[in-house]
Amino acid sequence: MFDSIKKIFTANQNEEIQLVYGDKPDIPREKSAELYEKAKQYFPGGVNSPVRAFKSVYGTPLFIEKGDGCRLWDADGNEFIDFCCSWGPLILGHNHPKIREKIIEVMQNGLTFGAPTALESELAELIIKNNRFIEKIRFTSSGTEAVMSAIRLARGVTKRDKIIKFEGCYHGHTDALLVKAGSGLVTFGETSSAGIPKAYADETIVISLNDKAAVKAAFEQFKEQIACVIIEPIPANNGLLLQDKDFLEYLREICDENCTLLIFDEVISGFRVGFEGAAGYYDVKPDIVTYGKIIGGGLPVGAYGASAGIMSNISPEGGVYQAGTLSGNPVAMAAGIAQLSELVKSGFYKELNTKTEQFVDAIQRYASSKNYHFRVFQIGSIFWFAFTDQEKIQTSEAINPKSMNKFKLMHRELLNRGIYLGPSGYEVGFVSAAHSKVDLEKAKRAIFESLDIVFKNK
Ligand SMILES: *Cc1c(COP(=O)(O)O)cnc(C)c1O
């Protein structure tokens, strides 16, 4: 069964490699390959966001034609149960009728006016009435923009320049945050992209997650210079690095002691682990929160919110400038309203989170019964497959890069069995309200088979 040899093509060089593979043939990708060739003529790497290029997994990137509920169909007609969910926004699944209908209704009256509409307040009210942590909000068009603006706000309020971020947290592609740790306990960051002035990186201090001593040392070294600490309270962009609650509480304390603002970047965790995101889950109050992904119901929306006092520093009320041509446009607001209206219904999160927990527990039980070095980390409806035996992984340094080879095999076996995961082992998966128990049963079986193959390929 497992000894057949097959030639497959990697997406990058069309280089032939040989691999022992399982008893399922590779899915057809001729149409996707054709579309990819065309896209490469027009876009760097053939894509408009790098991870989509399938550089870390086998084969040509799949070009998607349609999504409905928890399912996706690609250009070759392959059908998948989708656990990527557009990287998080689709908590209700694809093509949800309430979102689609609301968008169509609003679109009848035009798409954008560059002037206020009632819909912005409707979405803001829905959020703020159900969230203890913010009093005012500003909508942007992406998570990156929300984070960039939140940092500017923190600097404007504190009149300080330096910021602290954590290795392994992603905050979008804004200059000050595309910075990785250098060596040493407390370091100025090194830029992690070309094109970022060193002077920007010099204002960003990068430390390890879940490390109180490093945080303390940074505050001692840069007394009265730190505008804000920014963290993904549920780091979910580089594996799922679940933090100890008391680490987040410690950040709250040390920020208070130093008149530094605490920013929770909840672009991925907001409205995901509960309506109030990680702040609500851990009951730790940030000074500024950023949102994105789920908030727009599948359309481009980001937001940042804080107390009325802090938000009064934003223009036109205050001196911190921030604007956007399409910010709060009616169509995007409509999608957000339709989606969040479903999420505030009683029992929504309980059902989704329980369903995910049962799914993940069954996978873990199977892997453990076979003694596979494999763990599924999970919180709410977020999960991460890690090829490890560590009970906890709380820092990016604790992830073994070699384990990604196993993910690569797993990803291909899953595609061949109709399961779509994001094309990188550092990415988390999501369960949506559209994944039925039957879908999850089907997915489990495919996951068990794929694990068997991965661990036979040692
Ligand atoms: C996705 C993400 C961002 C960036 O949001 P975009 O909408 O892609 O710009 C920022 N922070 C976190 C935590 C994210 O998950």
The ligand as an SDF file (V2000), in Angstrom:
LIG
                    3D

 15 15  0  0  0  0  0  0  0  0999 V2000
   -4.1980   38.8030    9.8350 C   0  0  0  0  0  0  0  0  0  0  0  0
   -3.5600   39.5710   10.9310 C   0  0  0  0  0  0  0  0  0  0  0  0
   -3.0930   40.8950   10.7580 C   0  0  0  0  0  0  0  0  0  0  0  0
   -3.1050   41.5750    9.4120 C   0  0  0  0  0  0  0  0  0  0  0  0
   -4.3850   41.7720    8.9330 O   0  0  0  0  0  0  0  0  0  0  0  0
   -4.5920   42.0350    7.3500 P   0  0  0  0  0  0  0  0  0  0  0  0
   -6.0620   42.2510    7.2230 O   0  0  0  0  0  0  0  0  0  0  0  0
   -4.0790   40.8260    6.6600 O   0  0  0  0  0  0  0  0  0  0  0  0
   -3.8120   43.2560    7.0310 O   0  0  0  0  0  0  0  0  0  0  0  0
   -2.6120   41.5660   11.8500 C   0  0  0  0  0  0  0  0  0  0  0  0
   -2.5640   40.9880   13.0650 N   0  0  0  0  0  0  0  0  0  0  0  0
   -2.9900   39.7380   13.2730 C   0  0  0  0  0  0  0  0  0  0  0  0
   -2.9560   39.1650   14.6530 C   0  0  0  0  0  0  0  0  0  0  0  0
   -3.4920   38.9770   12.2160 C   0  0  0  0  0  0  0  0  0  0  0  0
   -3.8930   37.7240   12.4340 O   0  0  0  0  0  0  0  0  0  0  0  0
  1  2  1  0
  2  3  1  0
  2 14  2  0
  3  4  1  0
  3 10  2  0
  4  5  1  0
  5  6  1  0
  6  7  2  0
  6  8  1  0
  6  9  1  0
 10 11  1  0
 11 12  2  0
 12 13  1  0
 12 14  1  0
 14 15  1  0
M  END
$$$$
